[in-house]
Amino acid sequence: MLICPKCRFKNQDANKFCQRCGTSLTLRPCHECGIEVPVNAETCHNCGALTGRIFWGIISKDLDALPPPADSQELLQGELATLEPESDTSEETSELSPSQVFSTPDNEILLPLSSTSPAIELDNPDADYPPTLAAEAITSSDEAVTQPLSPLHRSNVPDGSREDNPQYEVLEPEPGTIYLDSQQRYQLLEPEKCQQITTLEEKSYILVGRVLDCQPFQESLLDVLVQEESELSWEKLIPALAQPYLILVEEYSPILPKVYDTSGQDGEAFVLLEDRSEWQLILDLCANEEIEMLQILEWLDGMALLWEVLEPWHCRQSLLEITNLRVDEDGVLALQSLYPETKEQQLTLEDLGQMWRQLFSQSQRTQLTALHEVFRHLCSAEINSVQELRSRLQEIAESQQSPDMILTPNYSSAEEEPITEPMTFELPEEPPTAIPPAFLMNDDIPSNEGENDPTIVLPMELSSLTDAGYTDIGHQRDHNEDSFGIQTTVKKQENRLGRTVEARGLYVLCDGMGGHSAGEVASAMAVERLKRYFQDNWHDQFPTEETVRKAVLQANEAIYDENQKNASSGSGRMGTTLVMILVDNTKVMIAHVGDSRLYRITRKQGLEQITIDHEVGQREIQRGVEPAIAYSRPDAYQLTQALGPRNEEFVNPDVQFLEINEDTLFLLCSDGLSDNELVEKYWQSNLAPLISSRANLERGVQELIDLANAHNGHDNITAVLVRLKVRPDMRHQRLF
């Protein structure tokens, strides 16, 4: 099924346009210049911007699981050879088994083909192409080669002829194109740069590199599993190669990359990860004198924690590959991928100490003497536990209060260039646990959370505050009764201990009561009154619950007085809902009245609805009535509270306080977006990606509005997104 990028409607694979909203399923606009490009194009033909969906692909290959060659010639482990068709003179297409392996002359490339693949000849027999189960090289004779079509802008095609015009089909693959799957969805972009590593037990673990998704709107295997929420076939369908990512990423994101798709059969498997090949290397940052030591200590502490986490998965080698250690846009430690280790390696903390020595030796940056002592004690096994190591790092962080600690390290020549033995890798035969990822788990399964909590508890500090808001009239209303307001102050300070961010924000969203006169006036009045109140009364201290309640009641009084002044009654009395959050660094205060909602999205907890609608149905549920019975009432969706229709005796806003301890995205929205459980259905595709700093919130809000118009559209639609990025505060650590 093809998922429409605009309205998320499921279309048949053959559809070229969404059957619900008409969005093209073969073209998409370039985010830089707006020109439409084929969905399988890597870059825009007009401005050169990256438009393709790029992954970091990894393949594991068990050579023993492949069938024997067609003749007696042995398939040499780790060798790459070209395919030679059985009949040299035949020009007809060969029908091949998905796992068929051909015997080949020396110095040629071996590539098993799918049953739909033609007989091929690679353009460059000497190129280093990795063997993959369903990798396909698309070639033909010189006369039959089809050149890629030049895509045109939609406006250049006459009306009514677009669907039949071949120029609007996806690009044809170039000769020599290699895919990871028989459906020709995942294209290997730079096969000549692929790295192949052969294990001691004659199994290959191949780091593939960058992969282009040629069918980005197509559902993946993981998409289907998430929708079915079935754990019965999880271990059979998910290759062992992908299991560590899926199980660990929920708790250790963004350190570990997200898995986008995976597949495996006949001894081979591939997994597609978030592409981090362009992320900054820790090696480069450690050489930068502007990077504070507290930031470096935070990275080292993260590596120490991961050493313990990755041990059961036999993936500690991931922390010993210097080029695998990177940071995200917020300066957080990140791994490009996981490197399995062999049973023969027997890695210890001494190996981690040697890698740290090598890291800082290559960076040629001055170190703390105490940090140099940690390296020495690690390499001599005087530090023999992760808990002790992290405690030592904490002591160094606390010693940063003294500016006289920085000295040049006194490495010996042997220490400057540590000798590192070449490593070989293999996947663990069995994962250390059979517990499926959270999205496939039953909530009744007990959790071991809390049994091995980290020794060091780090308070969090704000690293960035970003927001965006938009309101739309919808498809059926003739005027917009929604209003929203954003009022923020962000201060950045630089000092000897690094950069700090202090921010406060007020976010208000109001939905004028539908069917009442001047609903748009009531919503606008509430927004302006609240903004003015906090501008006058929020100075140094974060507002208390009492202060927030007072602000809401004053907004109610202003609207109520206007109703009284105009002698309005019944349905003629204007009113509005309210949802509001106040942000002060990592503190958040929430207030709401009515059925406008606040959602919270985090990597660990996913989507959470923070507010409970003030309506008859919810009131009955809180009284103990079954939900099905409560919402069978004809007045189930009638509001029990709103600002304006009645005086303060009938208004009791819900007020909550939250402390932010992980990257968080808040969504404030009117019921034009939340109706029909739209947020619950599409949060993974439209909200979860916005947690990343790389995501554009302005574009994200607009896509939410488009989604609501496609599926709801019966009411005004308003959405406000607030993204808080946090990081551990190394200057105020606590040891428990």
SVG drawing of the C-alpha trace seen along z (x, -y; Angstrom):
<svg xmlns="http://www.w3.org/2000/svg" viewBox="-31 -47 89 77">
<polyline fill="none" stroke="black" stroke-width="0.4" points="0.0,0.0 1.1,-3.5 0.7,-6.0 -0.2,-9.5 2.3,-11.9 -0.3,-14.6 -3.4,-12.9 -2.0,-9.4 -4.6,-7.6 -3.7,-4.1 -3.7,-3.7 -3.1,-0.7 0.4,-0.2 -0.5,-1.1 -2.0,-4.4 -0.2,-7.5 -2.4,-9.9 -4.0,-9.7 -7.6,-8.6 -8.6,-10.9 -6.8,-14.2 -5.2,-13.9 -1.6,-14.3 0.9,-12.8 2.4,-9.5 5.2,-9.6 6.4,-13.2 7.1,-15.5 8.1,-19.1 11.7,-20.0 11.9,-21.7 14.4,-24.3 13.0,-25.4 9.5,-23.9 10.1,-22.1 8.5,-18.6 10.9,-15.8 10.4,-12.0 10.1,-10.3 13.1,-8.0 15.4,-10.9 18.3,-11.4 18.6,-15.2 16.6,-17.9 17.4,-18.3 16.8,-22.1 18.7,-23.2 20.7,-20.1 19.1,-19.9 18.8,-16.5 15.3,-15.3 15.6,-11.5 14.9,-9.6 18.4,-8.3 19.1,-5.5 22.3,-3.9 22.0,-0.3 23.6,2.7 23.7,6.2 24.6,9.4 25.4,12.4 25.8,16.0 27.9,17.6 27.1,21.1 23.4,20.6 23.8,20.0 23.5,22.9 26.7,24.3 28.0,22.9 26.7,24.3 30.0,26.2 32.8,27.4 34.4,24.0 34.4,22.9 33.0,19.6 35.9,18.0 35.0,16.3 35.0,12.5 35.6,12.5 33.5,10.4 32.9,11.5 30.7,10.6 27.8,12.6 28.2,14.6 24.9,15.8 24.6,19.5 24.2,18.8 26.7,16.3 24.8,15.9 21.3,15.7 19.6,12.4 16.5,13.6 15.7,12.8 16.7,15.5 14.3,16.6 16.4,17.0 15.8,18.3 16.0,15.7 18.9,17.7 20.6,18.9 24.4,18.4 26.3,18.7 29.8,20.0 32.0,17.3 35.5,16.8 38.2,15.2 38.0,11.5 34.3,11.2 31.5,10.2 29.0,12.6 25.4,11.3 22.5,13.5 19.3,12.3 15.6,12.3 13.3,14.3 12.3,11.1 15.8,10.0 17.3,10.1 20.6,11.6 23.2,8.9 26.7,7.7 28.1,5.1 29.7,2.0 32.7,2.3 33.8,5.9 36.6,4.6 34.2,2.6 33.8,3.9 30.1,4.7 29.0,6.4 27.1,9.7 23.4,9.4 20.6,11.9 18.4,9.9 20.8,7.3 20.1,6.7 22.3,5.0 20.1,3.5 21.9,3.7 21.4,4.6 23.2,4.5 24.4,1.1 21.4,0.9 18.9,1.6 20.1,-0.8 17.4,-3.2 18.6,-6.6 16.8,-8.3 14.0,-10.5 14.4,-14.2 11.6,-15.2 9.6,-18.4 7.7,-20.8 4.0,-20.0 3.2,-23.3 4.9,-22.3 2.5,-19.5 -0.9,-20.3 -4.0,-19.8 -5.4,-16.3 -2.2,-14.7 -0.2,-14.4 -1.1,-10.9 -0.3,-9.5 2.9,-11.4 5.9,-9.1 8.0,-12.1 6.1,-11.9 7.0,-8.3 9.7,-7.6 13.3,-7.6 14.4,-4.4 17.4,-2.8 20.8,-3.3 22.9,-0.4 24.7,1.2 22.1,0.1 22.1,2.4 19.2,3.0 19.0,4.6 15.6,6.2 13.8,8.0 11.1,5.2 13.8,2.8 12.9,0.4 16.2,-0.1 19.0,-1.2 22.7,-1.1 24.1,-4.5 27.8,-4.0 28.7,-0.3 32.3,-1.1 32.6,-2.5 31.0,0.5 33.0,2.1 33.0,5.9 34.3,7.6 34.6,11.4 34.3,13.1 36.4,15.9 33.6,18.4 33.2,17.7 30.3,15.4 30.3,11.9 29.0,8.7 28.8,6.0 28.5,2.3 26.7,1.2 26.6,-2.6 24.0,-5.0 20.8,-3.6 18.1,-5.4 14.5,-4.6 13.0,-4.5 9.5,-3.9 9.3,-6.2 5.5,-6.1 5.4,-2.3 4.6,-0.6 7.5,1.2 7.6,4.5 7.9,2.5 5.0,0.3 2.8,3.4 4.1,4.9 3.4,1.6 -0.2,1.5 -0.9,5.2 0.8,4.9 1.4,8.6 4.3,10.2 3.5,13.8 5.8,13.8 8.1,11.0 11.2,13.2 10.6,14.9 10.0,11.7 12.6,9.5 16.2,10.5 18.7,10.7 20.6,8.0 17.8,5.5 16.7,6.6 19.3,4.7 18.2,1.4 14.5,2.0 14.8,3.1 17.3,0.5 16.4,-2.6 13.3,-3.4 15.4,-4.0 18.7,-5.1 17.5,-7.4 19.0,-9.5 22.2,-7.7 21.2,-4.7 19.8,-5.3 16.2,-4.6 15.3,-1.6 13.2,-2.3 12.9,1.1 14.4,4.6 14.1,7.9 15.9,11.3 15.8,14.7 18.0,17.5 20.9,16.5 20.9,12.8 19.4,9.8 19.4,6.1 18.5,3.2 17.9,-0.4 18.9,-3.0 18.8,-6.7 21.7,-8.1 24.3,-9.7 27.2,-9.6 27.3,-13.4 27.0,-13.9 30.0,-15.5 32.7,-13.1 33.6,-13.3 37.2,-13.0 37.0,-16.3 35.1,-18.0 37.6,-16.9 40.3,-18.6 38.3,-21.9 39.6,-24.0 36.2,-25.8 34.5,-22.6 34.4,-22.7 35.7,-19.8 32.3,-19.4 30.9,-18.5 33.7,-16.0 33.1,-14.5 29.4,-14.1 30.4,-12.1 32.8,-9.9 30.1,-9.3 27.7,-8.3 30.2,-5.8 30.8,-4.3 27.0,-3.8 26.7,-2.3 29.6,0.1 27.4,1.8 24.2,1.6 25.8,3.2 27.6,6.0 24.7,8.5 24.3,7.8 28.0,8.4 28.1,4.9 30.7,3.1 32.9,2.9 30.6,0.1 32.4,-2.1 35.9,-1.2 35.4,-2.4 36.4,-6.1 34.6,-6.9 31.4,-5.4 31.3,-8.0 29.4,-11.1 27.2,-13.8 23.8,-15.1 22.7,-18.7 22.4,-19.2 25.8,-17.9 24.5,-14.6 26.6,-11.4 25.4,-9.2 26.5,-6.0 26.3,-5.6 25.6,-1.9 26.3,1.2 29.4,3.3 29.1,6.9 32.1,8.5 33.4,12.0 33.4,14.4 37.2,14.6 37.6,10.8 36.8,10.8 36.6,7.0 37.2,5.3 37.3,1.7 41.0,1.7 40.0,1.7 37.8,-1.3 40.7,-3.1 43.0,-2.4 40.5,-3.9 40.1,-7.0 43.8,-7.4 43.9,-7.1 41.0,-9.5 42.7,-12.3 46.1,-11.5 44.9,-12.0 43.0,-15.2 46.2,-16.7 44.3,-18.7 45.4,-19.5 43.7,-17.4 42.9,-17.5 45.6,-15.7 42.8,-13.9 41.4,-12.7 44.8,-11.4 44.9,-9.5 41.6,-7.9 42.9,-6.6 46.0,-5.2 43.9,-3.5 41.6,-2.0 44.4,-0.6 46.1,1.0 42.8,2.4 42.8,0.4 39.3,-0.8 37.4,2.4 33.7,1.4 31.5,-1.0 30.2,-2.4 33.7,-3.3 34.5,-4.8 31.5,-7.0 32.1,-8.1 35.7,-9.2 34.3,-11.2 31.9,-12.9 34.7,-13.9 36.5,-15.5 33.4,-17.4 33.0,-18.8 36.7,-19.8 36.0,-22.1 35.1,-24.7 38.9,-25.2 40.4,-26.8 43.9,-25.6 43.5,-22.0 44.2,-22.1 47.7,-20.7 49.3,-19.1 49.3,-15.3 52.6,-13.5 52.1,-10.6 55.0,-8.3 55.7,-7.5 54.0,-4.1 50.9,-5.8 50.7,-8.3 50.1,-5.6 48.4,-2.7 48.7,0.6 45.2,1.8 44.8,5.3 42.5,5.6 39.0,6.7 36.6,9.2 32.9,9.2 30.0,11.6 26.4,11.3 25.4,13.0 23.9,16.4 21.0,15.6 20.0,12.2 20.4,12.0 16.6,11.5 13.5,12.4 11.6,9.4 10.1,7.6 10.2,3.8 7.7,1.8 5.3,1.2 4.8,5.0 4.6,5.7 1.7,6.5 1.3,4.0 0.9,6.8 4.5,8.1 6.5,7.1 9.4,4.7 12.8,4.8 13.0,1.0 14.7,-0.4 16.7,2.7 19.9,1.4 19.5,-2.4 22.6,-4.4 24.8,-5.4 25.0,-9.0 21.8,-11.0 22.1,-14.1 19.7,-17.0 18.7,-18.4 19.2,-21.8 17.5,-23.4 19.5,-23.5 16.9,-24.9 13.3,-26.1 11.5,-26.2 7.9,-26.8 5.4,-27.3 1.7,-27.8 -0.9,-28.0 -4.7,-28.3 -7.0,-27.4 -10.7,-28.0 -11.3,-24.4 -13.5,-23.3 -17.0,-24.0 -16.9,-27.1 -17.3,-30.6 -15.2,-32.2 -12.5,-31.2 -13.3,-31.2 -9.9,-29.8 -7.1,-32.0 -3.6,-31.3 -0.8,-33.4 2.9,-32.8 5.1,-34.9 8.7,-33.9 12.0,-35.1 15.3,-33.2 18.6,-34.2 21.9,-32.5 25.0,-33.0 28.6,-32.1 31.0,-31.6 34.0,-29.5 31.8,-26.5 30.2,-26.6 27.0,-27.9 23.7,-28.0 20.2,-28.7 17.5,-30.4 14.1,-30.6 10.5,-31.2 7.4,-30.9 3.7,-31.4 1.5,-29.4 -2.2,-29.9 -4.8,-28.3 -8.5,-29.1 -11.4,-27.7 -14.5,-30.0 -17.6,-28.1 -19.2,-26.8 -22.7,-27.9 -22.4,-30.9 -22.3,-34.4 -18.9,-36.2 -17.0,-33.0 -14.0,-34.5 -14.2,-37.6 -14.2,-35.4 -11.2,-33.4 -9.2,-36.5 -10.1,-38.2 -8.9,-35.3 -5.6,-35.1 -4.9,-38.8 -6.0,-39.0 -3.7,-36.1 -0.7,-37.4 -1.2,-40.8 -1.6,-39.3 1.6,-37.3 3.5,-40.1 2.6,-42.3 2.9,-39.6 5.6,-37.1 8.9,-38.6 11.5,-36.5 9.8,-33.6 7.9,-30.9 4.1,-31.5 2.4,-29.5 -0.7,-27.4 -2.7,-30.1 -1.3,-32.8 -2.3,-30.7 -5.8,-30.1 -6.2,-33.8 -5.1,-34.6 -7.7,-32.1 -10.5,-33.5 -9.7,-37.1 -9.9,-36.0 -13.3,-34.4 -14.5,-37.5 -13.6,-39.8 -15.7,-37.6 -18.5,-37.2 -18.7,-40.9 -19.0,-41.5 -21.9,-39.0 -23.6,-40.8 -23.0,-44.2 -24.7,-43.0 -27.5,-41.3 -26.7,-38.0 -28.3,-34.8 -28.5,-31.1 -26.8,-30.3 -26.2,-34.0 -23.5,-34.1 -20.0,-33.9 -17.4,-31.6 -14.2,-29.8 -12.1,-26.8 -8.6,-27.3 -5.4,-25.2 -2.3,-27.0 1.3,-26.1 4.0,-28.2 7.6,-27.2 10.5,-28.3 13.6,-26.3 12.7,-22.7 9.6,-23.6 6.2,-23.6 2.8,-24.7 -0.4,-23.6 -3.9,-25.0 -7.0,-24.1 -10.8,-24.6 -13.0,-22.9 -12.0,-20.3 -9.0,-21.9 -6.1,-19.5 -2.5,-19.3 -0.4,-16.3 3.1,-15.4 5.4,-13.4 8.7,-11.9 11.0,-9.2 10.5,-7.0 6.8,-7.4 5.5,-8.1 2.2,-10.0 0.5,-11.1 -2.7,-13.1 -2.1,-15.4 -5.5,-17.1 -8.9,-15.5 -11.8,-17.1 -14.3,-19.0 -17.4,-17.4 -20.3,-15.3 -18.9,-12.0 -15.7,-12.4 -17.6,-13.6 -19.7,-10.4 -16.6,-8.3 -15.0,-9.9 -18.2,-9.1 -17.6,-5.4 -19.8,-5.0 -18.5,-2.7 -17.0,-4.7 -19.4,-3.1 -22.4,-4.0 -21.1,-7.5 -20.6,-8.4 -23.9,-6.9 -25.7,-9.9 -26.9,-12.5 -25.1,-15.2 -21.9,-13.3 -19.8,-15.9 -21.4,-19.0 -18.9,-21.1 -19.2,-21.2 -16.8,-24.2 -15.9,-27.1 -14.6,-30.7 -17.3,-33.4 -20.8,-32.0 -20.9,-31.8 -19.2,-33.6 -16.1,-32.3 -18.1,-30.1 -18.7,-27.7 -15.1,-27.7 -12.5,-25.4 -9.4,-25.1 -7.3,-22.0 -3.7,-23.1 -0.7,-20.7 3.0,-21.0 5.7,-19.1 9.4,-18.8 11.1,-18.1 13.8,-15.4 14.1,-14.4 13.5,-16.0 9.8,-16.8 7.4,-18.0 4.1,-19.6 1.1,-19.9 -1.7,-22.3 -4.7,-21.8 -8.4,-22.6 -10.9,-19.8 -10.7,-20.4 -7.4,-18.5 -8.0,-16.1 -11.5,-14.8 -11.8,-11.2 -8.6,-10.3 -6.6,-11.9 -3.6,-12.6 -3.6,-9.1 -3.6,-7.6 -0.9,-9.7 1.4,-10.8 4.2,-8.4 4.4,-9.7 3.6,-13.4 4.7,-14.2 7.5,-11.8 10.0,-13.0 9.5,-16.6 11.4,-15.9 14.6,-16.1 16.2,-19.5 16.6,-18.9 12.8,-18.9 11.2,-22.1 8.3,-22.9 6.7,-25.4 6.4,-22.7 5.3,-20.2 2.4,-22.4 1.3,-23.0 1.3,-19.2 -0.9,-18.7 -3.3,-21.3 -3.4,-19.5 -3.9,-16.2 -6.9,-17.5 -8.4,-19.1 -8.1,-15.8 -9.7,-13.7 -11.8,-16.2 -12.3,-19.6 -15.7,-20.1 -14.3,-22.7 -11.6,-25.3 -8.2,-23.8 -5.4,-25.2 -2.2,-23.7 0.8,-25.0 4.0,-23.0 6.6,-23.6 9.9,-21.7 12.1,-21.6 15.6,-20.0 17.4,-19.2 20.8,-17.8 22.4,-16.6 23.7,-19.5 27.2,-18.3 27.8,-21.3 25.3,-20.1 25.6,-16.4 24.3,-14.3 25.7,-10.9 23.3,-8.4"/>
</svg>
